[in-house]
């Protein structure tokens, strides 16, 4: 344990099933493209993979397109859950 971990408090490491649950529930709202060749940078159609900024999952361009297509529905589900658990105004 490092000195900073002692001061701040070390976070517990997630087991594999918890990590998979976190990735499965992530809305993947920010997908960052990656390219194999420098000359392809800036051309989304040439991206070889996409990385979710929130959970770090790596997806193929096809998977990223599928995720992007369902983003609106996932965000509606997430916000609906948040609204139903909200404290009613007084």
Secondary structure, DSSP 8 states (H G I E B T S, - for coil): --HHHHHH-------HHHHHHHHHH-----EEEE-SSGGGTT-GGG--EEEETTT--EE-HHHHHHHHHTHHHHHHHHHHHHHHTS----
